[in-house]
């Protein structure tokens, strides 16, 4: 229908920034970048974020990390 193509599999980012349920710590960011890179290298281009991802002081952290990972993608 248009120029956009969405990968058949998406990637959820709920754990990125969710300290309460997933135990997220900022020290995990390098590992998350590697996981992001691997997903993109394997054709994933749909990343699911939500306003509830990243709780407490990490509010919106999944979106912030996704933006950083896109900018830093090799």
Helices and strands as residue ranges (DSSP letters): E 11-12, H 19-22, G 26-28, H 29-41, E 47-48, G 56-58, H 61-72
